[in-house]
Amino acid sequence: MLRISKKMMFAIEAVLDIAYNAGTEPVHSGEITRRQGIPKRYLEQVLQQLVRTGILAGVRGPHGGYRLARERRRITVGEIVRVVRAMEAAADPIEDPAGSVLGHKVVRPVWIELQEFCMDRLDGISIEDLCLKARESGVESETEERIDFAI
């Protein structure tokens, strides 16, 4: 069954943080750690994997950091969940060849159907949707604080 691990929660929060707080400059991992309270040991590992899978883009240099690799409306929570699940080494009991006939023919198909339903739902939620939800919930974006409209 789909379970939410700390690493998965941190990955979703980090991508959302980058989408919600990024201005024209990349977001430094230290900023994400400060805002979200995500331990650095989890964060760097997850961010690098998100870069390798094309969800984030890493920018090197003194003004480096991370930015979304695609528009936030084109990145889904389901994608992020799949990346983290692939990182986590725990074996899925559904894939274990041992078990009874009832387990293989009745119980496991129910779990597989539930997982597919959950993933379909997560694939329907974009980072843009979460950004809109954050705005509706009154969460302030640091980008808005940095924007200066003075002429």
FIDOBA-474559 format. One line per field, with one value per atom (N, C-alpha, C, CB): atom name; chain; x, y, z; residue in one letter. Coordinates in Angstrom, 1 decimal. Glycine has a CB too. Example, Ala and Ser with C-alpha at 12.3 -4.5 7.8 and 13.67 -1.06 7.14 Angstrom:
atomo N, CA, C, CB, N, CA, C, CB $
cadena A, A, A, A, A, A, A, A $
east 13.2, 12.3, 13.2, 11.3, 12.8, 13.7, 12.9, 14.1 $
north -5.7, -4.5, -3.3, -4.5, -2.2, -1.1, 0.0, -0.6 $
up 7.8, 7.8, 7.8, 9.0, 7.1, 7.1, 7.9, 5.7 $
residuo a, a, a, a, s, s, s, s $
***
This chain:
atomo N, CA, C, CB, N, CA, C, CB, N, CA, C, CB, N, CA, C, CB, N, CA, C, CB, N, CA, C, CB, N, CA, C, CB, N, CA, C, CB, N, CA, C, CB, N, CA, C, CB, N, CA, C, CB, N, CA, C, CB, N, CA, C, CB, N, CA, C, CB, N, CA, C, CB, N, CA, C, CB, N, CA, C, CB, N, CA, C, CB, N, CA, C, CB, N, CA, C, CB, N, CA, C, CB, N, CA, C, CB, N, CA, C, CB, N, CA, C, CB, N, CA, C, CB, N, CA, C, CB, N, CA, C, CB, N, CA, C, CB, N, CA, C, CB, N, CA, C, CB, N, CA, C, CB, N, CA, C, CB, N, CA, C, CB, N, CA, C, CB, N, CA, C, CB, N, CA, C, CB, N, CA, C, CB, N, CA, C, CB, N, CA, C, CB, N, CA, C, CB, N, CA, C, CB, N, CA, C, CB, N, CA, C, CB, N, CA, C, CB, N, CA, C, CB, N, CA, C, CB, N, CA, C, CB, N, CA, C, CB, N, CA, C, CB, N, CA, C, CB, N, CA, C, CB, N, CA, C, CB, N, CA, C, CB, N, CA, C, CB, N, CA, C, CB, N, CA, C, CB, N, CA, C, CB, N, CA, C, CB, N, CA, C, CB, N, CA, C, CB, N, CA, C, CB, N, CA, C, CB, N, CA, C, CB, N, CA, C, CB, N, CA, C, CB, N, CA, C, CB, N, CA, C, CB, N, CA, C, CB, N, CA, C, CB, N, CA, C, CB, N, CA, C, CB, N, CA, C, CB, N, CA, C, CB, N, CA, C, CB, N, CA, C, CB, N, CA, C, CB, N, CA, C, CB, N, CA, C, CB, N, CA, C, CB, N, CA, C, CB, N, CA, C, CB, N, CA, C, CB, N, CA, C, CB, N, CA, C, CB, N, CA, C, CB, N, CA, C, CB, N, CA, C, CB, N, CA, C, CB, N, CA, C, CB, N, CA, C, CB, N, CA, C, CB, N, CA, C, CB, N, CA, C, CB, N, CA, C, CB, N, CA, C, CB, N, CA, C, CB, N, CA, C, CB, N, CA, C, CB, N, CA, C, CB, N, CA, C, CB, N, CA, C, CB, N, CA, C, CB, N, CA, C, CB, N, CA, C, CB, N, CA, C, CB, N, CA, C, CB, N, CA, C, CB, N, CA, C, CB, N, CA, C, CB, N, CA, C, CB, N, CA, C, CB, N, CA, C, CB, N, CA, C, CB, N, CA, C, CB, N, CA, C, CB, N, CA, C, CB, N, CA, C, CB, N, CA, C, CB, N, CA, C, CB, N, CA, C, CB, N, CA, C, CB, N, CA, C, CB, N, CA, C, CB, N, CA, C, CB, N, CA, C, CB, N, CA, C, CB, N, CA, C, CB, N, CA, C, CB, N, CA, C, CB, N, CA, C, CB, N, CA, C, CB, N, CA, C, CB, N, CA, C, CB, N, CA, C, CB, N, CA, C, CB, N, CA, C, CB, N, CA, C, CB, N, CA, C, CB, N, CA, C, CB, N, CA, C, CB, N, CA, C, CB, N, CA, C, CB, N, CA, C, CB, N, CA, C, CB, N, CA, C, CB, N, CA, C, CB, N, CA, C, CB, N, CA, C, CB, N, CA, C, CB, N, CA, C, CB, N, CA, C, CB $
cadena A, A, A, A, A, A, A, A, A, A, A, A, A, A, A, A, A, A, A, A, A, A, A, A, A, A, A, A, A, A, A, A, A, A, A, A, A, A, A, A, A, A, A, A, A, A, A, A, A, A, A, A, A, A, A, A, A, A, A, A, A, A, A, A, A, A, A, A, A, A, A, A, A, A, A, A, A, A, A, A, A, A, A, A, A, A, A, A, A, A, A, A, A, A, A, A, A, A, A, A, A, A, A, A, A, A, A, A, A, A, A, A, A, A, A, A, A, A, A, A, A, A, A, A, A, A, A, A, A, A, A, A, A, A, A, A, A, A, A, A, A, A, A, A, A, A, A, A, A, A, A, A, A, A, A, A, A, A, A, A, A, A, A, A, A, A, A, A, A, A, A, A, A, A, A, A, A, A, A, A, A, A, A, A, A, A, A, A, A, A, A, A, A, A, A, A, A, A, A, A, A, A, A, A, A, A, A, A, A, A, A, A, A, A, A, A, A, A, A, A, A, A, A, A, A, A, A, A, A, A, A, A, A, A, A, A, A, A, A, A, A, A, A, A, A, A, A, A, A, A, A, A, A, A, A, A, A, A, A, A, A, A, A, A, A, A, A, A, A, A, A, A, A, A, A, A, A, A, A, A, A, A, A, A, A, A, A, A, A, A, A, A, A, A, A, A, A, A, A, A, A, A, A, A, A, A, A, A, A, A, A, A, A, A, A, A, A, A, A, A, A, A, A, A, A, A, A, A, A, A, A, A, A, A, A, A, A, A, A, A, A, A, A, A, A, A, A, A, A, A, A, A, A, A, A, A, A, A, A, A, A, A, A, A, A, A, A, A, A, A, A, A, A, A, A, A, A, A, A, A, A, A, A, A, A, A, A, A, A, A, A, A, A, A, A, A, A, A, A, A, A, A, A, A, A, A, A, A, A, A, A, A, A, A, A, A, A, A, A, A, A, A, A, A, A, A, A, A, A, A, A, A, A, A, A, A, A, A, A, A, A, A, A, A, A, A, A, A, A, A, A, A, A, A, A, A, A, A, A, A, A, A, A, A, A, A, A, A, A, A, A, A, A, A, A, A, A, A, A, A, A, A, A, A, A, A, A, A, A, A, A, A, A, A, A, A, A, A, A, A, A, A, A, A, A, A, A, A, A, A, A, A, A, A, A, A, A, A, A, A, A, A, A, A, A, A, A, A, A, A, A, A, A, A, A, A, A, A, A, A, A, A, A, A, A, A, A, A, A, A, A, A, A, A, A, A, A, A, A, A, A, A, A, A, A, A, A, A, A, A, A, A, A, A, A, A, A, A, A, A, A, A, A, A, A, A, A, A, A, A, A, A, A, A, A, A, A, A, A, A, A, A, A, A $
east 0.8, 0.0, 0.9, -1.0, 0.4, 1.1, 1.2, 0.5, 2.4, 2.6, 3.4, 3.2, 3.1, 3.8, 5.0, 2.9, 6.2, 7.4, 7.8, 8.5, 8.8, 9.3, 10.0, 10.3, 10.7, 11.4, 10.4, 12.3, 9.3, 8.3, 7.7, 7.2, 7.3, 6.7, 7.7, 6.3, 9.0, 10.0, 10.2, 11.3, 10.2, 10.3, 9.2, 10.4, 8.0, 6.8, 6.9, 5.5, 7.2, 7.3, 8.5, 7.6, 9.6, 10.7, 10.4, 11.9, 9.7, 9.3, 8.3, 8.8, 7.4, 6.4, 7.0, 5.3, 8.0, 8.7, 9.4, 9.7, 10.1, 10.8, 9.8, 11.6, 8.7, 7.7, 7.1, 6.6, 6.8, 6.1, 7.0, 5.4, 8.2, 9.1, 10.2, 9.8, 10.3, 11.3, 10.9, 11.5, 11.8, 11.6, 12.4, 12.0, 13.2, 14.0, 15.3, 14.4, 15.7, 16.9, 16.5, 17.6, 17.5, 17.3, 17.1, 18.4, 16.5, 16.3, 17.4, 14.9, 18.1, 19.2, 18.6, 20.1, 19.3, 18.8, 18.7, 19.7, 19.6, 19.5, 18.2, 20.7, 17.7, 16.5, 15.3, 16.2, 15.3, 14.3, 14.3, 14.4, 15.6, 15.7, 15.2, 17.2, 15.5, 15.1, 13.5, 15.7, 12.9, 11.5, 10.7, 11.1, 11.2, 10.4, 10.8, 10.4, 12.0, 12.5, 12.9, 11.5, 13.2, 13.6, 15.1, 13.4, 15.5, 16.9, 17.7, 17.0, 18.9, 19.7, 20.1, 21.0, 20.3, 20.7, 19.6, 21.0, 18.4, 17.3, 17.2, 15.9, 17.3, 17.0, 17.9, 17.0, 19.2, 20.2, 20.0, 21.6, 19.8, 19.7, 18.4, 19.6, 17.4, 16.1, 16.2, 14.9, 16.8, 16.9, 17.7, 17.5, 18.8, 19.7, 18.9, 20.9, 18.1, 17.3, 16.3, 16.7, 15.7, 14.7, 15.3, 14.0, 16.6, 17.3, 17.5, 18.6, 18.0, 18.3, 17.1, 18.9, 15.9, 14.7, 13.9, 13.7, 14.5, 14.0, 12.8, 13.5, 12.6, 11.6, 12.2, 11.1, 13.4, 14.2, 15.4, 14.6, 15.9, 17.1, 18.1, 16.9, 19.3, 20.3, 21.1, 21.2, 21.3, 22.1, 23.3, 21.3, 24.5, 25.8, 26.2, 26.9, 27.2, 27.8, 27.3, 27.4, 27.9, 27.6, 26.1, 28.4, 25.4, 24.0, 23.2, 23.7, 23.8, 23.1, 22.0, 24.1, 21.5, 20.4, 19.6, 19.5, 18.3, 17.4, 16.2, 16.9, 15.7, 14.5, 13.8, 14.8, 12.5, 11.7, 12.3, 10.2, 12.3, 12.8, 11.7, 13.3, 10.4, 9.3, 8.3, 8.6, 7.3, 6.3, 5.6, 5.2, 5.3, 4.7, 3.4, 4.5, 2.7, 1.4, 1.7, 0.6, 3.0, 3.3, 4.1, 4.2, 4.2, 4.8, 3.7, 5.9, 3.5, 2.5, 3.0, 1.6, 2.2, 2.6, 2.9, 1.5, 2.2, 2.4, 3.8, 1.4, 4.4, 5.7, 6.7, 6.1, 6.5, 7.4, 7.4, 7.1, 6.2, 6.0, 6.7, 4.5, 6.6, 7.3, 8.8, 7.0, 9.4, 10.8, 11.2, 11.2, 10.5, 10.9, 10.7, 10.1, 9.6, 9.4, 10.5, 8.1, 11.1, 12.2, 13.5, 12.4, 13.6, 14.8, 14.7, 14.8, 13.5, 13.4, 13.5, 12.0, 14.4, 14.7, 13.7, 16.1, 12.7, 11.8, 11.1, 10.8, 11.1, 10.4, 8.9, 10.9, 8.2, 6.7, 6.2, 6.2, 5.5, 5.0, 4.1, 4.2, 3.5, 2.6, 3.4, 1.9, 4.7, 5.5, 6.2, 6.6, 6.0, 6.6, 5.9, 6.5, 6.7, 6.1, 5.4, 7.1, 5.9, 5.3, 3.9, 6.2, 3.0, 1.7, 0.7, 1.3, -0.5, -1.6, -2.3, -2.6, -3.1, -3.9, -4.8, -4.6, -5.5, -6.4, -5.7, -7.1, -4.5, -3.7, -3.4, -2.4, -3.0, -2.6, -3.8, -1.8, -4.9, -6.0, -7.0, -6.6, -7.0, -8.1, -7.5, -9.0, -6.7, -6.2, -5.3, -5.6, -4.3, -3.3, -3.9, -2.2, -4.8, -5.5, -6.2, -6.4, -6.8, -7.5, -6.5, -8.3, -5.3, -4.3, -3.8, -3.2, -3.6, -3.0, -4.0, -2.8, -5.3, -6.3, -6.4, -7.7, -6.2, -6.2, -4.9, -6.2, -3.8, -2.6, -2.8, -1.4, -3.3, -3.5, -4.5, -4.1, -5.5, -6.5, -5.8, -7.6, -4.9, -4.2, -3.3, -3.4, -2.5, -1.6, -2.3, -0.7, -3.4, -4.2, -4.6, -5.4, -5.0, -5.4, -4.2, -6.0, -3.1, -1.9, -1.4, -0.8, -1.6, -1.2, -2.1, -1.2, -3.2, -4.2, -3.9, -5.6, -3.0, -2.7, -1.3, -2.7, -1.3, -0.1, 0.5, -0.3, 1.8, 2.4, 1.7, 3.9, 1.2, 0.4, -0.8, 0.0, -1.5, -2.7, -2.3, -3.3, -1.1, -0.7, -0.3, 0.5, 0.3, 0.6, -0.6, 1.5, -1.6, -2.9, -3.5, -3.9, -3.5, -4.0, -3.2, -3.9, -1.9, -1.1, -1.5, 0.4, -1.7, -2.1, -3.5, -2.2, -4.5, -5.8, -5.8, -6.7, -4.8, -4.7, -4.0, -3.9, -3.5, -2.9, -1.4, -3.5, -0.8, 0.7, 1.4, 1.1, 2.3, 3.0, 4.2, 3.5, 4.4, 5.5, 6.7, 5.1, 7.9, 9.0, 9.3, 10.3, 8.8, 9.0, 8.2, 8.5, 7.0, 6.2, 6.8, 4.8, 7.5, 8.2, 9.3, 8.7, 10.0, 11.2, 10.8, 12.1, 9.6, 9.3, 9.1, 8.0, 9.8, 9.7, 9.2, 11.1, 8.0, 7.4, 7.8, 5.9, 8.7, 9.1, 9.8, 10.0, 9.5, 10.1, 11.0, 9.0 $
north -1.2, 0.0, 1.2, 0.0, 2.2, 3.5, 4.1, 4.5, 4.3, 4.9, 6.1, 3.9, 7.1, 8.3, 8.3, 9.6, 8.3, 8.3, 9.7, 7.4, 9.9, 11.2, 11.7, 11.2, 10.9, 11.3, 11.7, 10.1, 11.0, 11.4, 12.7, 10.3, 12.9, 14.2, 15.3, 14.1, 15.1, 16.1, 16.5, 15.7, 15.5, 15.7, 16.5, 14.4, 16.2, 17.0, 18.4, 16.3, 18.6, 19.9, 20.7, 19.8, 20.1, 20.8, 21.3, 19.9, 20.4, 20.9, 22.0, 19.7, 21.8, 22.9, 24.2, 22.5, 24.1, 25.3, 26.0, 24.9, 25.2, 25.8, 26.5, 24.7, 25.8, 26.4, 27.7, 25.4, 27.6, 28.7, 29.9, 28.2, 29.7, 30.7, 31.1, 30.3, 30.5, 30.8, 32.1, 29.7, 33.0, 34.2, 34.0, 35.5, 34.9, 34.8, 34.0, 36.2, 33.9, 33.2, 31.8, 34.0, 30.9, 29.5, 29.6, 28.6, 28.6, 28.5, 27.6, 27.9, 28.2, 27.4, 26.4, 28.4, 25.3, 24.2, 24.7, 23.0, 25.6, 26.1, 26.9, 27.0, 27.6, 28.3, 27.3, 29.2, 26.2, 25.2, 24.6, 24.1, 24.3, 23.8, 24.8, 23.5, 26.0, 27.1, 27.2, 28.4, 27.2, 27.4, 26.2, 27.8, 25.0, 23.8, 22.9, 23.0, 23.2, 22.4, 21.0, 22.3, 20.8, 19.5, 19.3, 19.4, 18.2, 17.9, 17.9, 16.6, 18.5, 18.7, 17.3, 19.5, 16.3, 15.0, 14.3, 14.0, 14.6, 14.1, 15.0, 14.1, 16.2, 17.2, 17.0, 18.6, 17.1, 17.0, 15.7, 17.1, 14.6, 13.3, 13.4, 12.2, 13.9, 13.9, 14.9, 14.3, 16.1, 17.1, 16.6, 18.4, 15.9, 15.3, 14.3, 14.7, 13.5, 12.5, 13.2, 11.5, 14.2, 15.0, 15.7, 16.0, 16.1, 16.6, 15.5, 17.3, 14.4, 13.3, 12.8, 12.1, 12.9, 12.5, 13.6, 11.9, 14.8, 15.9, 16.7, 15.3, 16.5, 17.3, 18.7, 16.6, 18.7, 19.9, 20.1, 19.9, 21.3, 21.6, 22.2, 22.5, 21.7, 22.2, 23.3, 21.1, 24.4, 25.5, 25.7, 26.9, 25.6, 25.7, 27.1, 24.9, 27.3, 28.6, 29.3, 29.5, 30.5, 31.3, 31.6, 32.5, 31.8, 32.1, 30.9, 33.3, 29.7, 28.5, 28.0, 27.4, 26.9, 26.3, 25.4, 27.4, 25.4, 24.6, 25.4, 23.4, 24.9, 25.5, 24.4, 26.7, 24.6, 23.6, 23.3, 23.9, 22.1, 21.8, 22.0, 20.4, 22.1, 22.3, 23.2, 20.9, 23.7, 24.5, 23.7, 24.9, 24.5, 23.8, 23.1, 24.8, 23.5, 22.8, 21.5, 23.7, 21.3, 20.0, 19.0, 20.3, 19.3, 18.4, 18.0, 19.1, 16.6, 16.1, 15.5, 15.1, 15.5, 14.9, 13.4, 15.0, 12.7, 11.3, 11.1, 10.9, 12.0, 11.9, 11.9, 13.0, 12.8, 12.9, 11.7, 14.2, 11.2, 10.0, 8.8, 9.6, 8.7, 7.6, 7.7, 7.6, 8.9, 9.1, 8.6, 10.5, 9.0, 8.7, 7.2, 9.5, 6.6, 5.2, 4.4, 4.7, 4.8, 4.1, 4.3, 4.7, 5.4, 5.6, 4.7, 7.1, 4.5, 3.7, 2.2, 4.0, 1.6, 0.2, -0.9, -0.1, -0.5, -1.4, -2.2, -0.7, -3.5, -4.4, -4.3, -5.9, -4.3, -4.3, -5.7, -3.6, -6.0, -7.3, -7.8, -7.3, -7.0, -7.4, -8.1, -6.2, -7.8, -8.4, -9.7, -7.4, -10.1, -11.3, -12.5, -11.3, -13.4, -14.6, -15.5, -15.3, -15.5, -16.4, -15.9, -16.4, -16.8, -16.4, -17.4, -15.0, -17.3, -18.2, -17.9, -18.3, -18.8, -18.6, -17.5, -19.9, -17.4, -16.3, -15.0, -16.6, -15.0, -13.7, -13.3, -14.0, -14.2, -13.8, -13.5, -14.9, -14.2, -14.0, -13.0, -15.3, -12.7, -11.9, -10.6, -12.6, -10.9, -9.8, -8.8, -10.3, -9.4, -8.5, -7.7, -9.4, -8.3, -7.5, -6.3, -8.3, -6.4, -5.3, -4.2, -5.8, -4.6, -3.6, -3.0, -4.3, -3.7, -3.1, -2.1, -4.3, -2.5, -1.5, -0.3, -2.2, -0.4, 0.8, 1.6, 0.4, 1.0, 1.8, 2.5, 0.8, 1.8, 2.5, 3.7, 1.5, 3.5, 4.6, 5.8, 4.1, 5.5, 6.6, 7.3, 6.0, 6.5, 7.1, 7.9, 6.0, 7.4, 8.2, 9.5, 7.4, 9.5, 10.8, 11.7, 10.4, 11.2, 12.0, 12.5, 11.2, 11.7, 12.2, 13.4, 11.1, 13.5, 14.6, 15.8, 14.1, 15.8, 17.0, 17.5, 16.6, 18.7, 19.4, 20.2, 20.2, 20.6, 21.5, 22.9, 21.7, 23.2, 24.4, 24.4, 24.6, 23.2, 23.1, 23.3, 21.7, 22.8, 23.0, 24.4, 22.0, 25.1, 26.5, 27.3, 27.0, 27.1, 27.8, 27.5, 27.4, 26.3, 25.9, 26.7, 24.4, 26.8, 27.5, 29.0, 27.4, 29.6, 31.0, 31.2, 31.5, 30.2, 30.3, 30.1, 29.2, 29.4, 29.1, 30.3, 27.8, 31.3, 32.4, 32.2, 32.7, 31.2, 31.0, 32.1, 29.6, 32.8, 33.9, 33.3, 34.9, 33.8, 33.5, 34.5, 33.4, 34.0, 34.9, 35.7, 34.2, 35.1, 35.8, 37.1, 34.9, 37.1, 38.3, 39.4, 37.9, 38.9, 39.9, 40.6, 39.3, 39.9, 40.4, 41.2, 39.3, 41.1, 41.9, 43.3, 41.3, 44.2, 45.6, 46.3, 46.2, 46.9, 47.5, 49.0, 47.4, 49.5, 50.9, 51.2, 51.3, 52.4, 52.8, 53.9, 53.2 $
up 0.0, 0.0, 0.0, 1.2, -0.6, -0.6, 0.8, -1.6, 1.3, 2.6, 2.4, 3.6, 3.3, 3.2, 4.1, 3.5, 3.6, 4.4, 4.7, 3.8, 5.6, 5.8, 4.5, 7.0, 3.9, 2.7, 1.6, 2.1, 1.5, 0.5, 0.8, 0.4, 2.1, 2.5, 2.2, 4.0, 2.6, 2.4, 0.9, 3.0, 0.1, -1.4, -1.9, -2.1, -1.5, -2.0, -1.5, -1.6, -0.2, 0.4, -0.2, 1.9, -0.6, -1.2, -2.6, -1.2, -3.4, -4.7, -4.6, -5.6, -3.7, -3.6, -3.1, -2.5, -2.2, -1.7, -2.8, -0.6, -3.7, -4.8, -5.7, -5.6, -6.0, -6.9, -6.3, -7.2, -5.0, -4.4, -4.0, -3.1, -3.8, -3.3, -4.3, -2.1, -5.4, -6.4, -7.2, -7.4, -7.3, -8.1, -9.4, -7.4, -9.7, -10.9, -10.6, -11.5, -9.3, -8.9, -8.4, -7.8, -8.5, -8.0, -6.5, -8.4, -5.9, -4.5, -3.9, -4.1, -2.9, -2.2, -1.3, -1.4, -1.1, -0.3, 1.2, -0.3, 1.6, 2.9, 3.2, 3.2, 2.2, 2.3, 2.5, 1.1, 1.8, 2.0, 3.4, 0.9, 3.8, 5.2, 6.2, 5.4, 6.0, 7.0, 7.0, 6.7, 5.8, 5.8, 6.2, 4.4, 5.7, 5.9, 7.1, 4.6, 7.6, 8.7, 8.3, 9.8, 7.0, 6.5, 6.8, 4.9, 7.5, 7.7, 6.5, 8.5, 6.5, 5.3, 4.7, 5.6, 5.6, 5.1, 4.2, 6.3, 4.5, 3.6, 2.4, 4.4, 2.6, 1.5, 0.3, 2.1, 0.6, -0.5, -1.3, 0.0, -0.7, -1.3, -2.2, -0.3, -1.7, -2.5, -3.6, -1.5, -3.4, -4.4, -5.6, -3.9, -5.3, -6.4, -7.2, -5.8, -6.6, -7.3, -8.2, -6.4, -7.6, -8.4, -9.6, -7.5, -9.5, -10.6, -11.7, -10.2, -11.2, -12.1, -12.9, -11.4, -12.3, -13.0, -13.7, -11.9, -13.8, -14.6, -14.0, -15.8, -12.7, -12.0, -11.6, -10.7, -11.1, -10.8, -11.7, -9.3, -11.7, -12.4, -11.4, -13.6, -11.3, -10.4, -11.1, -9.9, -10.4, -11.0, -10.1, -11.0, -10.8, -10.0, -9.9, -10.8, -9.0, -8.8, -7.6, -10.0, -7.3, -6.1, -6.0, -6.0, -7.1, -7.1, -7.5, -8.0, -7.2, -7.6, -6.7, -7.8, -7.0, -6.2, -7.1, -5.5, -6.8, -7.6, -8.1, -6.7, -9.2, -9.8, -10.5, -10.8, -10.8, -11.4, -12.9, -11.5, -13.3, -14.6, -15.7, -14.7, -15.2, -16.1, -15.4, -16.5, -16.2, -15.6, -14.4, -16.6, -13.4, -12.2, -12.5, -11.1, -13.5, -13.9, -14.6, -14.8, -15.0, -15.7, -14.8, -16.9, -13.5, -12.5, -11.6, -11.7, -11.4, -10.5, -9.2, -11.3, -8.2, -7.0, -7.2, -5.9, -8.1, -8.5, -9.0, -9.5, -9.8, -10.3, -9.1, -11.2, -8.2, -7.0, -6.2, -6.2, -6.0, -5.2, -5.8, -5.0, -7.1, -7.8, -7.7, -9.3, -7.7, -7.6, -6.2, -7.8, -5.2, -3.8, -3.5, -2.8, -4.0, -3.9, -4.5, -4.5, -5.6, -6.3, -5.4, -7.7, -4.7, -3.8, -2.6, -3.4, -2.1, -0.9, -1.2, -0.2, -0.4, -0.8, -0.2, -0.2, 0.5, 1.1, 0.1, 2.1, 0.2, -0.7, -0.5, -0.5, -1.6, -1.6, -1.4, -2.9, -0.3, -0.1, -1.2, 1.3, -1.9, -3.0, -4.1, -3.7, -4.2, -5.2, -4.8, -5.7, -3.5, -2.9, -3.5, -1.4, -4.1, -4.8, -3.7, -5.6, -2.5, -1.4, -1.1, -0.2, -0.7, -0.3, -0.7, -0.8, -0.2, -0.5, -1.9, 0.6, -2.3, -3.5, -3.3, -3.9, -2.1, -1.8, -1.8, -0.4, -1.3, -1.3, -2.7, -0.5, -3.5, -4.9, -5.8, -5.5, -5.6, -6.5, -6.0, -6.8, -4.7, -4.1, -3.4, -3.2, -2.4, -1.5, -2.3, -0.3, -2.9, -3.6, -4.8, -4.2, -5.6, -6.6, -6.0, -7.4, -4.8, -4.2, -3.8, -2.9, -3.2, -2.9, -4.1, -2.1, -5.2, -6.4, -7.0, -7.5, -6.9, -7.4, -6.6, -7.4, -5.3, -4.4, -4.7, -2.9, -4.9, -5.2, -6.5, -5.3, -7.5, -8.8, -8.7, -9.8, -7.9, -7.6, -7.0, -6.7, -5.9, -5.2, -6.2, -4.0, -7.0, -7.9, -9.0, -8.6, -9.5, -10.5, -9.9, -10.9, -8.6, -7.9, -7.8, -6.5, -7.4, -7.2, -8.5, -6.5, -9.6, -10.9, -11.4, -11.9, -10.8, -11.1, -10.3, -10.9, -9.4, -8.6, -9.0, -7.0, -9.5, -10.0, -8.9, -11.3, -9.1, -8.1, -8.2, -8.5, -9.4, -9.5, -8.6, -11.0, -8.6, -7.7, -6.3, -7.9, -5.8, -4.5, -4.2, -4.1, -5.2, -5.0, -4.8, -6.2, -5.6, -5.5, -4.1, -6.6, -3.7, -2.3, -1.2, -2.1, -1.4, -0.4, -0.4, -0.7, -1.5, -1.6, -1.0, -3.1, -1.3, -0.7, 0.8, -1.3, 1.3, 2.7, 3.5, 3.0, 2.7, 3.3, 3.6, 4.6, 3.0, 3.1, 2.3, 2.7, 3.0, 2.3, 1.6, 3.3, 0.4, -0.4, -0.2, -1.9, -0.1, 0.1, -1.2, 0.5, -2.3, -3.6, -3.6, -4.8, -3.1, -3.1, -2.2, -2.6, -1.2, -0.3, -1.0, 1.0, -2.0, -2.6, -3.9, -3.1, -4.4, -5.6, -5.2, -6.2, -6.0, -5.7, -7.0, -5.4, -6.9, -8.0, -8.2, -8.0, -7.4, -7.4, -8.8, -6.3, -9.3, -10.6, -10.4, -11.6 $
residuo m, m, m, m, l, l, l, l, r, r, r, r, i, i, i, i, s, s, s, s, k, k, k, k, k, k, k, k, m, m, m, m, m, m, m, m, f, f, f, f, a, a, a, a, i, i, i, i, e, e, e, e, a, a, a, a, v, v, v, v, l, l, l, l, d, d, d, d, i, i, i, i, a, a, a, a, y, y, y, y, n, n, n, n, a, a, a, a, g, g, g, g, t, t, t, t, e, e, e, e, p, p, p, p, v, v, v, v, h, h, h, h, s, s, s, s, g, g, g, g, e, e, e, e, i, i, i, i, t, t, t, t, r, r, r, r, r, r, r, r, q, q, q, q, g, g, g, g, i, i, i, i, p, p, p, p, k, k, k, k, r, r, r, r, y, y, y, y, l, l, l, l, e, e, e, e, q, q, q, q, v, v, v, v, l, l, l, l, q, q, q, q, q, q, q, q, l, l, l, l, v, v, v, v, r, r, r, r, t, t, t, t, g, g, g, g, i, i, i, i, l, l, l, l, a, a, a, a, g, g, g, g, v, v, v, v, r, r, r, r, g, g, g, g, p, p, p, p, h, h, h, h, g, g, g, g, g, g, g, g, y, y, y, y, r, r, r, r, l, l, l, l, a, a, a, a, r, r, r, r, e, e, e, e, r, r, r, r, r, r, r, r, r, r, r, r, i, i, i, i, t, t, t, t, v, v, v, v, g, g, g, g, e, e, e, e, i, i, i, i, v, v, v, v, r, r, r, r, v, v, v, v, v, v, v, v, r, r, r, r, a, a, a, a, m, m, m, m, e, e, e, e, a, a, a, a, a, a, a, a, a, a, a, a, d, d, d, d, p, p, p, p, i, i, i, i, e, e, e, e, d, d, d, d, p, p, p, p, a, a, a, a, g, g, g, g, s, s, s, s, v, v, v, v, l, l, l, l, g, g, g, g, h, h, h, h, k, k, k, k, v, v, v, v, v, v, v, v, r, r, r, r, p, p, p, p, v, v, v, v, w, w, w, w, i, i, i, i, e, e, e, e, l, l, l, l, q, q, q, q, e, e, e, e, f, f, f, f, c, c, c, c, m, m, m, m, d, d, d, d, r, r, r, r, l, l, l, l, d, d, d, d, g, g, g, g, i, i, i, i, s, s, s, s, i, i, i, i, e, e, e, e, d, d, d, d, l, l, l, l, c, c, c, c, l, l, l, l, k, k, k, k, a, a, a, a, r, r, r, r, e, e, e, e, s, s, s, s, g, g, g, g, v, v, v, v, e, e, e, e, s, s, s, s, e, e, e, e, t, t, t, t, e, e, e, e, e, e, e, e, r, r, r, r, i, i, i, i, d, d, d, d, f, f, f, f, a, a, a, a, i, i, i, i $
***
